[in-house]
């Protein structure tokens, strides 16, 4: 693809056109298609200002997105961004989309005065790890991350 990559910050009205892309991201991680729930989730995050989503457009169509959650770092006593979701449509991979999205996230972090950006990726996602390291991200060798699944999850119905 030779189309220029255009990065935009999503607004709540963008949720319908991002739903298919977001659902593709979830399917990448083994989840079933749930277009309606995925669209509702995106819209709520944007309406409530709970996340920032950058969208990469190629030839007028969404080709990838990055979703970040603003948070805080108690050790640094400062703002931090959590890059929770990064996805590029298979047909748009190796065109610079992920790199452009990562740059938008970095610029946003600098603009809002965050002290850093945190992210996690699958242990076997070598291509993503290579990109992150090229961009200056450092692998955490000091901490292990754990997760406890809770049965009370309300699927964001509130």
C-alpha positions as CSV (number, residue, x, y, z in Angstrom):
1,X,0.0,0.0,0.0
2,X,1.3,3.4,-0.9
3,X,-1.5,5.4,0.6
4,X,-0.4,7.9,3.3
5,X,-1.3,6.9,6.9
6,X,-3.5,9.4,8.6
7,X,-3.8,9.2,12.4
8,X,-6.9,10.6,14.1
9,X,-8.0,10.7,17.7
10,X,-11.4,9.0,17.9
11,X,-14.5,10.7,19.2
12,X,-17.7,8.9,20.4
13,X,-19.3,9.2,17.0
14,X,-16.4,7.2,15.5
15,X,-17.4,4.0,17.5
16,X,-19.6,2.5,14.7
17,X,-16.9,2.7,12.1
18,X,-14.3,1.2,14.6
19,X,-16.5,-1.7,15.7
20,X,-15.4,-4.1,13.0
21,X,-11.7,-3.3,13.6
22,X,-12.2,-3.7,17.4
23,X,-14.0,-6.9,17.0
24,X,-11.2,-8.2,14.7
25,X,-8.8,-7.4,17.5
26,X,-10.8,-9.4,20.0
27,X,-11.0,-12.3,17.6
28,X,-7.2,-12.2,17.2
29,X,-7.2,-13.0,21.0
30,X,-9.6,-15.9,20.6
31,X,-12.8,-14.1,21.6
32,X,-16.1,-14.7,19.6
33,X,-17.6,-12.0,17.4
34,X,-19.7,-9.6,19.5
35,X,-20.1,-6.6,17.3
36,X,-22.9,-4.9,19.3
37,X,-21.1,-5.3,22.7
38,X,-17.8,-4.3,21.2
39,X,-19.3,-1.1,19.7
40,X,-21.0,-0.3,23.0
41,X,-17.7,-0.8,24.9
42,X,-15.8,1.6,22.6
43,X,-18.6,4.2,22.7
44,X,-18.7,4.2,26.5
45,X,-15.0,4.5,26.9
46,X,-15.0,7.5,24.5
47,X,-18.1,9.1,25.9
48,X,-16.8,8.9,29.5
49,X,-13.3,10.0,28.6
50,X,-12.0,6.7,30.1
51,X,-9.7,6.0,27.1
52,X,-8.1,7.6,24.2
53,X,-8.2,5.8,20.8
54,X,-6.0,6.7,17.9
55,X,-7.1,5.3,14.5
56,X,-4.9,4.8,11.5
57,X,-6.8,5.5,8.2
58,X,-5.5,4.2,4.9
59,X,-7.4,5.2,1.8
60,X,-10.3,6.4,3.9
61,X,-10.8,3.2,5.9
62,X,-9.7,2.3,9.4
63,X,-6.6,0.1,9.2
64,X,-5.6,-0.1,12.8
65,X,-6.0,1.5,16.2
66,X,-4.3,2.0,19.6
67,X,-6.3,2.4,22.8
68,X,-4.7,3.9,25.8
69,X,-6.0,4.3,29.4
70,X,-4.7,7.2,31.4
71,X,-3.6,6.1,34.9
72,X,-1.1,7.0,37.6
73,X,2.2,5.5,38.7
74,X,2.5,5.5,42.5
75,X,6.2,5.0,42.5
76,X,6.9,7.9,40.1
77,X,4.1,10.0,41.7
78,X,3.1,10.9,38.2
79,X,0.7,10.3,35.2
80,X,1.3,7.2,33.1
81,X,-0.4,5.9,30.0
82,X,-1.3,2.2,29.6
83,X,-1.3,1.2,26.0
84,X,-3.8,-1.7,26.3
85,X,-4.8,-2.3,22.7
86,X,-2.8,-2.1,19.5
87,X,-4.2,-3.8,16.3
88,X,-3.5,-3.5,12.6
89,X,-5.7,-5.2,10.0
90,X,-3.8,-8.1,8.4
91,X,-3.9,-6.5,4.9
92,X,-2.4,-3.3,6.3
93,X,0.5,-4.9,8.2
94,X,4.1,-4.1,7.3
95,X,3.0,-0.7,5.9
96,X,4.1,1.4,8.9
97,X,0.6,1.5,10.5
98,X,1.7,0.2,13.9
99,X,4.7,2.5,14.0
100,X,2.5,5.5,13.2
101,X,0.1,4.6,15.9
102,X,2.9,4.1,18.4
103,X,4.3,7.5,17.5
104,X,0.8,9.1,18.0
105,X,0.7,7.5,21.5
106,X,4.1,8.8,22.3
107,X,3.3,12.3,21.2
108,X,0.1,12.3,23.2
109,X,1.9,11.1,26.3
110,X,4.4,14.0,25.9
111,X,1.5,16.5,25.4
112,X,-0.4,15.4,28.5
113,X,2.8,15.3,30.6
114,X,2.8,11.5,31.3
115,X,6.0,10.1,32.8
116,X,5.8,7.0,30.6
117,X,3.9,4.5,28.6
118,X,3.3,0.9,29.9
119,X,2.3,-2.0,27.6
120,X,2.1,-5.7,27.6
121,X,2.2,-8.2,24.7
122,X,2.0,-11.9,24.3
123,X,5.2,-13.8,25.0
124,X,5.3,-15.2,21.5
125,X,4.5,-11.9,19.7
126,X,8.0,-11.5,18.4
127,X,7.1,-8.9,15.7
128,X,5.4,-6.6,18.2
129,X,8.3,-7.0,20.7
130,X,10.8,-6.1,18.0
131,X,8.9,-2.9,17.1
132,X,8.6,-1.9,20.7
133,X,12.3,-2.3,21.3
134,X,13.1,-0.4,18.1
135,X,11.0,2.5,19.5
136,X,12.9,2.5,22.8
137,X,10.6,0.5,25.0
138,X,12.4,-1.6,27.5
139,X,11.4,-5.1,28.6
140,X,10.6,-5.2,32.3
141,X,13.0,-7.7,33.9
142,X,12.1,-6.8,37.5
143,X,8.3,-7.4,37.8
144,X,6.0,-10.2,36.9
145,X,2.4,-9.3,36.1
146,X,-0.5,-11.3,37.4
147,X,-4.3,-11.3,36.8
148,X,-7.2,-12.5,38.9
149,X,-10.4,-13.2,36.9
150,X,-13.5,-12.3,38.9
151,X,-16.9,-13.8,38.4
152,X,-18.7,-10.5,39.1
153,X,-17.8,-8.8,35.9
154,X,-20.8,-6.9,34.6
155,X,-19.7,-6.7,31.0
156,X,-19.8,-2.9,31.3
157,X,-23.6,-2.9,31.3
158,X,-23.9,0.2,33.5
